Every structure is written in structure tokens, then in C-alpha cells.
Amino acid sequence: MSGSTQGIGYAIASALTAEGAEVIINGRAPAAVDAAVSRLRSEHPGALPRGVAADLADTGETSRLLQDIGEVDVLVNNVGLFGVAPFSDIADEDWQRYFDVNVMSGVRLSRALLPGMLRRGWGRVVFIASESGVDVPADMIHYGATKAAMLALANGLSKLTRGTGVTVNSILGGPTYSDGVEAVVTQLAAAQGVDVGTVKAAIIGQNRTTLLERFIDPAEIANLVAYLASPRSSATNGSAVRADGGVLTTML
């Protein structure tokens, strides 16, 4: 699975390992990949995860990763960039970087690995999208646009699986307390001279539609991935399944 050395990605890797999957960790930095693999082995004695370091925005590194991992039964497209920026300040190269990481990584991995699943008659592809792909934030338009593209990609790919045991689905995650968010919250708390809990409450309090009234834990996203990756999800295909905490207000 892509982008799995920390945060939501690592939580998914841990959940799948707990279910008995032989997980392949991916990240850009070899040291981070090695640390994540060691952590998984410590948390799940007897498991045999392995790792491949590669920048999935780079076609050459992606090709090398694909040669290394071979065929897989479950592909989780998780790697992604996010950030807040005024629309007028987002340069062309920033847009390109976001699309290369958030969209094209999933295109390249799915293009290489989905055919094998179809030949074997079973497989799972899961895209970790976001509610921001449905309700695009004004201060994260580049992020929201790539998540919308991810949803479209997954929906289109699912139509290639007709009549097989392969499924392609997306998860619409909501505000999640990932490692990246935690780092930002910690910095804000230090700058403002208040505790982390106060900053967390203030940030989530700005979201008027969350029914949880708290950040989602990465493990809560991972639980849904574990279901979608399992045989139990056989009737769920072409879906954008919510784990958004009630942020999206439409019925469907």
C-alpha cells in the first residue's frame, strides 16, 4: 500500500496485518520505511511485512517498486499531499505535484496491478479519498480537486471489474488526527501558549457539520479499509463509502 509509514497509511497497514495480510509498506524515505516495518513486526509478532521505498510521483521509481512487489491481491492507494493555500497562490508546479502524487500514483499502480487481479478473478483496490473531494474547501482547492479526480478514477475502474470477484471502492474520510495534523496542532499550541486539547477543540469546533464533534482516529479509517479489503465486502463495488464523521450533510 502506498504512503504507509505513518498516519492513516500506517494504521491501515497495521489493521490489515492484524487480519493476516502480508503487507508491503511504502514511503519515500528508506529509514522511515524500515522503521515502519520494524514497528509492524513488533506490534504483530509472527507477521512478515516488508517495505519498498519509492517516490510514487516519479515514474521510474514507481516502475522499480512494481518490479519489486510483483502481483498483489489488495491495493490501497493512500499516498497523498494536503495543505492549505489561497487559490491565487497555488502555482502550476504545485498543481502538477498534487496531481502526480494524489492522482497519478493511483493511476500507475492500478494500471499495473488491476489486470492481474482480473485474471485471477479476485482482488481489492481501495482509494483513500476525502470528503473534500465532494465538498471542496475554498482554502484547499488543489487538494479537493485531486480527491475528486481520485473518486472519478475509482468509479471508472470499478466498471472494468464487471462479473468478477474484483472490487474497486473509495473511502470518504473526514477530519482525521493523522501525524501531519498532530504536528500542526502541536506547533499551534506551542505558538499560542495553550495545551494541545484546546487547539484541537477549537479547530474541530469550526466545522459545524461534524456529528462526532471530534477528530477521527486513523484506526477508524483503517477499520473500514479492512472491511473493504475482505471477502465480506463482495457486494460493495464502485462505491464511495463514508468515514467522515457526519461532515457531509447530504443523504447520499
Stockholm file with secondary structure:
# STOCKHOLM 1.0

chainA/1-252         MSGSTQGIGYAIASALTAEGAEVIINGRAPAAVDAAVSRLRSEHPGALPRGVAADLADTGETSRLLQDIGEVDVLVNNVGLFGVAPFSDIADEDWQRYFDVNVMSGVRLSRALLPGMLRRGWGRVVFIASESGVDVPADMIHYGATKAAMLALANGLSKLTRGTGVTVNSILGGPTYSDGVEAVVTQLAAAQGVDVGTVKAAIIGQNRTTLLERFIDPAEIANLVAYLASPRSSATNGSAVRADGGVLTTML
#=GR chainA/1-252 SS CCSCSSHHHHHHHHHHHHTTCCCEEEESCHHHHHHHHHHHHHHSTTCCCEEEECCTTSHHHHHHHHHHHCCCSEEEECCCCCCCCCGGGCCHHHHHHHHIIIIIHHHHHHHHHHHHHHHHTEEEEEEECCGGGTSCCTTCHHHHHHHHHHHHHHHHHHGGGTTSEEEEEEEEECSBCCHHHHHHHHHHHHHHTSCHHHHHHHHHHTCTTCSSCSCBCHHHHHHHHHHHTSGGGTTCCSCEEEESTTCCCSCC
#=GC SS_cons         CCSCSSHHHHHHHHHHHHTTCCCEEEESCHHHHHHHHHHHHHHSTTCCCEEEECCTTSHHHHHHHHHHHCCCSEEEECCCCCCCCCGGGCCHHHHHHHHIIIIIHHHHHHHHHHHHHHHHTEEEEEEECCGGGTSCCTTCHHHHHHHHHHHHHHHHHHGGGTTSEEEEEEEEECSBCCHHHHHHHHHHHHHHTSCHHHHHHHHHHTCTTCSSCSCBCHHHHHHHHHHHTSGGGTTCCSCEEEESTTCCCSCC
//
